[in-house]
Each structure stands twice: as C-alpha cells, then as structure tokens.
Amino acid sequence: LREDKLAAYKKRGRDVYAFHACYSYPPPGLKELTLNPCDNDDRTRSLLRDNIRIASELGTQKNQQVLVLHAGQVVDATHIPQGIENTIQLLNSVVDYAKEKRVMIALENLYNHNGDVVIGAENHIELVEIADEIGSKQIGFTFDWGHANVTARDINLPEADLRSFEHQKQVISDFGKRIVHGHIHYNHNHLEDLRSKFSNNYVQRDEHLPLTRIKPDE
C-alpha cells in the first residue's frame, strides 16, 4: 500500500462510490498486485486487507463503502471445489476487518477467460453458496450485466433466451437483495457468437460499450 498515493488521492475530494479491488490479471508491470481469491495465502490476505482499507478511506458513501472483488480462478474444473473452499477461508479471515472498516465486499460475476476456470462463471450459484457459507452481512454481490451477457453465450443458451436476457434475469433473481453495486455496459454476445470472431479473446468479447450503442429494435 502506497501511503503517499492514498493520501494524495484523498486530498482531491472526489466522490468514490465503490473501489475495485486488484484482480487476477493486472496490467503489465503490476504483477505484484495480482489478487486471486482462490489463493488463500498470507500475501493474498494482506493485499485484500489493504484493498479493504483503501475502500474505507476513499469511499464517500454515507453508510458502508463497497469493495468490488472479482471471483478467483483455477486451472481447470476439477479444482473448483478447492477454489471455493479457499475463497471462503480467505473471506472469513477478513470479514471482521471489513466490518470494522464499514466495507461491503461485493463479489462480481465473471466469465471464463485466458484458459482458466473462474469461480461462479458458468454457475453463478457458486458465488451465492460462498456468501451463504460465510453468512456475513459484509458479503454481497456486484452484478455485471455485460459479463452475464458473455456467460449466457458461453453456456449455450437458445438464441431466444439470449435475446430476451434470461440469464441476466436469473442472476439478478438469485443474487437478490444482496446486490449492492452494478456494472452496466453493452456488448453484442446476445446477437452473435463472438467466440470464433475473436478467438475467445475475453477482452474483445467483453466489449464494455456504452448504452448508446443499443439498437432501437432492442
């Protein structure tokens, strides 16, 4: 944690409604900030605590601050149970600190990418089960509409369901009132299969387009 950078940003006085935690694929040159919740080790716990503190000190919400946290990933599907268990242990180790700092940890729905298997990607109920097992009010969800649109294509829903956004409706229903933050952006995965077009490149498929790109007939 760079104390000087934190202090400098606080002086700017900008509204911060949520802070996005470090994640598994940081930009080049920032590999030391890799945060994979499936890695339940001392370095990951320390980094997550730093992120909680940053969210607490920068946040300008009246009540609790929000820390958006990507679900972790494992090398293949056989490691999902261990990844879930590690994530539960990691979050259990910081929930008291998060409560002390008035920070809600909001698990974000993702999709599989870079050859890895992401917890909760093709089965978002895994995230619900993690939150249920921890049983703390400090654990909630970030619902990302664009990520869900990518996943809907990956799980091979019928075209009619893709175009009526049935997967998004189901995720919202299952996350329920524990959704404390949202990412709303547009992509074309419901209209065409971008997997072959972009060779399954997750960055290009997750287009993060503005809502102004939605066509009138949608």
Solvent accessible surface area in square Angstrom, and as a share of the most:
residue,aa,sasa,rsa
1,L,85,0.42
2,R,141,0.52
3,E,94,0.42
4,D,81,0.42
5,K,118,0.50
6,L,11,0.06
7,A,47,0.37
8,A,52,0.40
9,Y,76,0.29
10,K,94,0.40
11,K,176,0.74
12,R,142,0.52
13,G,65,0.62
14,R,141,0.51
15,D,94,0.49
16,V,19,0.11
17,Y,132,0.50
18,A,29,0.23
19,F,53,0.22
20,H,71,0.32
21,A,1,0.01
22,C,28,0.17
23,Y,79,0.30
24,S,16,0.10
25,Y,62,0.23
26,P,13,0.08
27,P,71,0.45
28,P,125,0.79
29,G,66,0.64
30,L,73,0.36
31,K,132,0.56
32,E,111,0.50
33,L,62,0.31
34,T,35,0.21
35,L,1,0.01
36,N,13,0.07
37,P,1,0.00
38,C,8,0.05
39,D,61,0.32
40,N,43,0.22
41,D,62,0.32
42,D,106,0.55
43,R,113,0.41
44,T,0,0.00
45,R,67,0.25
46,S,62,0.40
47,L,21,0.11
48,L,0,0.00
49,R,98,0.36
50,D,39,0.20
51,N,3,0.02
52,I,0,0.00
53,R,64,0.23
54,I,26,0.13
55,A,2,0.01
56,S,27,0.17
57,E,57,0.26
58,L,20,0.10
59,G,16,0.16
60,T,66,0.38
61,Q,64,0.28
62,K,195,0.83
63,N,118,0.60
64,Q,65,0.29
65,Q,6,0.03
66,V,11,0.06
67,L,0,0.00
68,V,2,0.01
69,L,1,0.00
70,H,32,0.14
71,A,5,0.04
72,G,1,0.01
73,Q,25,0.11
74,V,17,0.10
75,V,101,0.58
76,D,57,0.29
77,A,64,0.50
78,T,112,0.65
79,H,85,0.38
80,I,33,0.17
81,P,92,0.58
82,Q,102,0.45
83,G,2,0.02
84,I,29,0.14
85,E,75,0.34
86,N,31,0.16
87,T,3,0.02
88,I,18,0.09
89,Q,82,0.36
90,L,0,0.00
91,L,0,0.00
92,N,73,0.37
93,S,56,0.36
94,V,1,0.00
95,V,17,0.10
96,D,115,0.60
97,Y,33,0.13
98,A,0,0.00
99,K,135,0.57
100,E,126,0.56
101,K,55,0.23
102,R,118,0.43
103,V,0,0.00
104,M,26,0.11
105,I,0,0.00
106,A,0,0.00
107,L,1,0.00
108,E,1,0.01
109,N,6,0.03
110,L,10,0.05
111,Y,6,0.02
112,N,35,0.18
113,H,17,0.08
114,N,89,0.45
115,G,74,0.71
116,D,33,0.17
117,V,31,0.18
118,V,3,0.02
119,I,1,0.00
120,G,1,0.01
121,A,4,0.03
122,E,97,0.44
123,N,70,0.36
124,H,18,0.08
125,I,60,0.30
126,E,21,0.09
127,L,0,0.00
128,V,17,0.10
129,E,90,0.40
130,I,1,0.01
131,A,3,0.02
132,D,83,0.43
133,E,116,0.52
134,I,20,0.10
135,G,65,0.63
136,S,32,0.21
137,K,179,0.76
138,Q,14,0.06
139,I,4,0.02
140,G,1,0.01
141,F,0,0.00
142,T,0,0.00
143,F,11,0.04
144,D,0,0.00
145,W,45,0.16
146,G,0,0.00
147,H,11,0.05
148,A,0,0.00
149,N,1,0.00
150,V,0,0.00
151,T,3,0.02
152,A,2,0.02
153,R,18,0.06
154,D,25,0.13
155,I,56,0.28
156,N,107,0.55
157,L,46,0.23
158,P,83,0.52
159,E,89,0.40
160,A,76,0.59
161,D,47,0.24
162,L,3,0.01
163,R,132,0.48
164,S,45,0.29
165,F,51,0.21
166,E,66,0.30
167,H,18,0.08
168,Q,5,0.02
169,K,112,0.47
170,Q,93,0.41
171,V,1,0.01
172,I,80,0.41
173,S,77,0.50
174,D,44,0.23
175,F,3,0.01
176,G,33,0.32
177,K,207,0.88
178,R,85,0.31
179,I,51,0.26
180,V,55,0.32
181,H,46,0.20
182,G,37,0.35
183,H,45,0.20
184,I,104,0.53
185,H,15,0.07
186,Y,3,0.01
187,N,0,0.00
188,H,32,0.14
189,N,0,0.00
190,H,2,0.01
191,L,42,0.21
192,E,79,0.35
193,D,57,0.30
194,L,3,0.01
195,R,67,0.24
196,S,99,0.64
197,K,130,0.55
198,F,46,0.19
199,S,99,0.64
200,N,84,0.43
201,N,66,0.34
202,Y,47,0.18
203,V,94,0.54
204,Q,88,0.39
205,R,2,0.01
206,D,14,0.07
207,E,48,0.21
208,H,103,0.46
209,L,28,0.14
210,P,77,0.49
211,L,92,0.46
212,T,124,0.72
213,R,122,0.45
214,I,75,0.38
215,K,103,0.44
216,P,144,0.91
217,D,127,0.66
218,E,81,0.36
